Amino acid sequence: MRTVCGPQRERKHAKIFLQPLGPAWHDFDKAMLWELLNVERNPMDLVEVKGISKRKKRPRVLQVKDAWQMLDALVQPFRTIVLIGLCFGLRISEILGLCWTDFDFKRSVVLIQRSAVGKRLNKLKTEYSQDEVPIERRFILELRKWQALCLDSEGHRLFPSPVTGRPLHADSIRNDYLVPTGLKLGLGRIGFHTFRHTYRAWLDETGAPVGVQQKLMRHAHVSTTMDQYGNASALAKRKANRPIVQRLLQRPANQEVSIQ
């Protein structure tokens, strides 16, 4: 901290050295906001208003053909991880926290009830995040293919590390597989939230009511317009989600690719 709070020349060196830390650089913005460091930016850039501050970039949304390209280029288990993200809009921590016991194939539902971050299993982001999500028969067939290849692990995890048996690391998957694949295909830098934004956009395109969208996305807070639609029934959620799975899995025969 001595170097950071020292003379102007030392602060410049600190900035050059610490900038690769990425999210950690946010702490220096806070330090300037709290007047622990000299403000070297427009002070208004340091202010964040919860619920009001806007995104600097428009979220990337994939077209169906782009999603097919990603799925075809990825090997297992990353193909199935992306497929789940696109078909159901789950957060990556929720996907990596899934266990085979969460699935009720007879009722065609999966219970989202935990998240995995690093080596730890955690509670979900909000109480609204814990919910049953409908799954389609065609998706179940795809999931069964992965189940036949999946290593058995303690807790019957869907995506265990072949080395430790614990959940896979999201950062490693993104950096080693998603980003390189997206760049190679000309789709840009693809991250896990790309699939969640894509899922939401596809719900809009298929005409799902906004109230049902809220329940499928499992958001805790939405605008008043979305709130007044009330709770979505299981039938309404299934009806809204079905076109998403169908548009992704119903491919022309000449574009079918066997699972890797």
C-alpha positions in Angstrom: 0.0 0.0 0.0 3.0 2.3 0.6 3.8 2.2 -3.1 0.2 2.8 -4.2 -0.2 5.8 -1.8 3.3 7.2 -2.6 4.4 9.8 -5.1 2.8 10.2 -8.5 5.7 8.3 -10.2 5.3 5.3 -7.9 1.5 5.2 -8.4 2.1 5.0 -12.2 4.4 1.9 -11.7 1.8 0.4 -9.3 -0.9 0.8 -11.9 1.2 -0.8 -14.6 2.0 -3.7 -12.3 -1.4 -4.3 -10.9 -3.6 -3.7 -13.9 -3.4 -7.4 -15.1 -5.3 -8.3 -11.8 -8.5 -7.4 -13.6 -11.4 -7.3 -11.1 -8.9 -6.4 -8.3 -8.4 -3.0 -10.0 -11.9 -2.2 -9.0 -10.5 -1.8 -5.4 -8.4 1.2 -6.6 -11.5 2.9 -8.0 -13.1 2.5 -4.5 -9.9 3.9 -2.9 -10.2 7.0 -5.1 -13.9 7.3 -4.3 -13.1 7.2 -0.6 -10.3 9.7 -1.1 -7.6 7.3 0.0 -5.9 8.0 -3.4 -5.8 11.0 -5.6 -8.6 11.0 -8.1 -7.1 10.6 -11.5 -10.4 10.1 -13.4 -13.7 11.9 -13.8 -15.1 11.5 -10.3 -18.6 10.6 -11.7 -17.0 7.5 -13.3 -16.4 6.2 -9.8 -20.1 6.4 -8.7 -22.2 3.3 -9.0 -25.9 3.5 -8.3 -27.4 0.1 -7.6 -30.2 -0.7 -10.1 -29.5 2.4 -12.2 -25.9 2.2 -13.4 -26.0 1.0 -17.1 -23.8 -1.6 -18.8 -21.0 -0.1 -20.9 -21.3 -2.8 -23.5 -24.4 -4.4 -25.0 -24.6 -8.1 -24.0 -23.7 -10.5 -26.8 -26.5 -12.7 -28.1 -25.9 -15.7 -30.3 -27.9 -16.7 -33.3 -29.0 -20.3 -33.5 -26.4 -21.1 -36.2 -23.7 -19.6 -34.0 -24.8 -21.8 -31.1 -24.6 -24.9 -33.4 -21.1 -23.9 -34.4 -20.1 -23.7 -30.7 -21.6 -27.0 -29.9 -20.0 -28.7 -32.8 -16.6 -27.4 -32.0 -16.6 -28.3 -28.3 -15.7 -31.7 -26.8 -17.3 -33.2 -23.8 -18.1 -32.3 -21.1 -17.9 -28.7 -22.3 -20.4 -29.3 -25.1 -23.1 -30.4 -22.5 -22.2 -27.5 -20.2 -22.9 -25.1 -23.0 -26.0 -27.0 -24.1 -27.5 -26.6 -20.6 -26.6 -22.9 -20.6 -28.4 -22.3 -23.9 -31.4 -24.5 -23.2 -32.2 -23.3 -19.7 -30.3 -20.1 -19.1 -28.6 -21.4 -15.9 -25.7 -19.5 -14.4 -22.4 -21.4 -14.7 -22.1 -21.8 -10.9 -25.5 -23.5 -11.0 -24.5 -25.8 -13.9 -21.3 -26.9 -12.2 -23.3 -27.5 -9.0 -25.7 -29.9 -10.6 -25.9 -33.6 -9.5 -27.6 -36.5 -11.2 -30.0 -36.7 -8.2 -31.3 -33.3 -9.0 -33.0 -34.7 -12.2 -36.4 -36.3 -12.1 -36.6 -37.8 -15.6 -40.1 -39.2 -15.0 -41.5 -35.8 -14.3 -39.1 -34.1 -16.8 -37.8 -31.5 -14.3 -34.5 -30.6 -12.7 -34.3 -28.9 -9.3 -31.8 -26.0 -9.2 -30.7 -26.0 -5.5 -26.9 -25.3 -5.3 -24.0 -23.5 -6.9 -20.4 -24.5 -7.2 -17.6 -21.9 -7.1 -14.1 -23.3 -7.2 -14.0 -26.2 -4.8 -17.0 -25.0 -2.7 -20.7 -25.8 -2.9 -22.8 -22.8 -2.0 -26.3 -21.7 -1.6 -27.9 -20.1 -4.6 -27.8 -16.4 -5.3 -31.3 -15.7 -4.0 -34.2 -17.8 -2.8 -35.9 -17.2 -6.1 -33.0 -19.0 -7.9 -34.0 -22.3 -6.2 -36.8 -23.7 -8.4 -37.7 -26.6 -10.6 -36.9 -26.1 -14.3 -38.8 -28.1 -17.0 -36.6 -30.3 -19.3 -37.7 -31.6 -22.7 -37.6 -35.2 -23.8 -35.2 -34.4 -26.6 -32.8 -32.8 -24.1 -33.0 -35.8 -21.8 -31.8 -38.0 -24.7 -28.8 -35.7 -25.1 -28.1 -35.7 -21.4 -28.3 -39.5 -21.3 -25.5 -39.6 -23.8 -23.3 -37.6 -21.4 -24.4 -39.7 -18.5 -23.0 -42.8 -20.2 -19.6 -41.0 -20.5 -19.6 -39.2 -17.1 -17.2 -40.4 -14.4 -18.8 -41.5 -11.2 -18.0 -39.2 -8.2 -18.9 -38.6 -4.7 -22.2 -36.7 -4.7 -22.9 -38.0 -8.2 -21.9 -34.7 -9.8 -22.8 -33.9 -13.3 -19.4 -32.4 -14.2 -16.7 -33.8 -11.8 -13.1 -33.1 -12.3 -11.4 -36.3 -13.6 -8.5 -35.5 -11.2 -10.2 -34.5 -7.9 -13.8 -35.5 -8.4 -14.8 -32.1 -7.3 -16.7 -29.6 -9.5 -14.8 -28.2 -12.5 -13.5 -24.6 -12.4 -15.5 -22.1 -14.4 -12.5 -19.9 -15.1 -10.5 -22.7 -16.6 -13.4 -23.8 -18.9 -13.9 -20.2 -20.1 -10.2 -19.4 -20.7 -9.1 -22.8 -22.1 -12.2 -23.7 -24.2 -14.9 -21.1 -24.6 -12.8 -18.0 -25.4 -10.5 -19.8 -27.9 -13.4 -21.5 -29.6 -15.4 -18.3 -29.9 -12.4 -16.5 -31.4 -11.6 -19.3 -33.8 -15.2 -19.3 -35.1 -15.2 -15.5 -35.5 -17.9 -15.1 -32.7 -15.7 -12.9 -30.5 -14.9 -13.6 -26.8 -17.6 -15.9 -25.5 -18.3 -16.1 -21.8 -20.8 -18.1 -19.8 -23.2 -15.2 -19.4 -23.4 -15.0 -23.2 -25.6 -18.2 -23.0 -27.8 -16.7 -20.3 -28.3 -13.5 -22.3 -29.0 -15.6 -25.4 -31.6 -17.7 -23.6 -33.4 -14.5 -22.5 -33.3 -13.1 -26.0 -34.7 -16.4 -27.5 -37.5 -16.3 -24.9 -38.4 -12.9 -26.3 -38.2 -14.1 -29.9 -40.5 -17.1 -29.2 -43.2 -14.9 -27.6 -42.9 -16.0 -24.0 -44.9 -13.8 -21.6 -42.6 -11.6 -19.5 -43.9 -13.0 -16.3 -43.0 -16.5 -17.4 -39.6 -15.2 -18.5 -39.0 -13.9 -15.0 -39.7 -17.4 -13.5 -37.6 -19.2 -16.1 -34.7 -16.8 -15.5 -35.4 -17.1 -11.7 -34.8 -13.4 -11.1 -35.5 -12.0 -7.6 -36.3 -8.4 -8.8 -37.9 -7.2 -12.0 -39.7 -4.0 -13.1 -43.3 -3.4 -12.0 -44.5 -4.3 -15.4 -43.0 -7.8 -15.1 -44.0 -8.2 -11.5 -47.7 -7.7 -12.2 -47.9 -10.8 -14.4 -47.7 -12.9 -11.2 -46.5 -16.5 -10.8 -46.0 -18.7 -13.8 -47.5 -22.2 -13.6 -45.3 -25.3 -14.4 -47.3 -25.7 -17.6 -46.7 -22.1 -18.7 -43.0 -22.5 -18.0 -42.8 -25.7 -19.9 -44.7 -24.2 -22.9 -42.4 -21.2 -22.9 -39.2 -23.2 -22.6 -40.0 -25.9 -25.2 -39.4 -23.7 -28.3 -35.9 -22.9 -27.0 -34.9 -26.5 -26.8 -36.5 -27.3 -30.1 -34.8 -24.6 -32.0 -31.4 -25.7 -30.7 -31.9 -29.5 -31.0 -34.1 -29.8 -34.1 -31.4 -29.5 -36.7 -31.6 -30.4 -40.4 -30.4 -34.0 -41.0 -27.4 -32.8 -43.0 -26.2 -30.8 -40.0 -26.5 -33.5 -37.4 -23.2 -34.1 -35.5 -22.7 -37.1 -33.2 -21.9 -36.3 -29.7 -18.1 -36.4 -28.9 
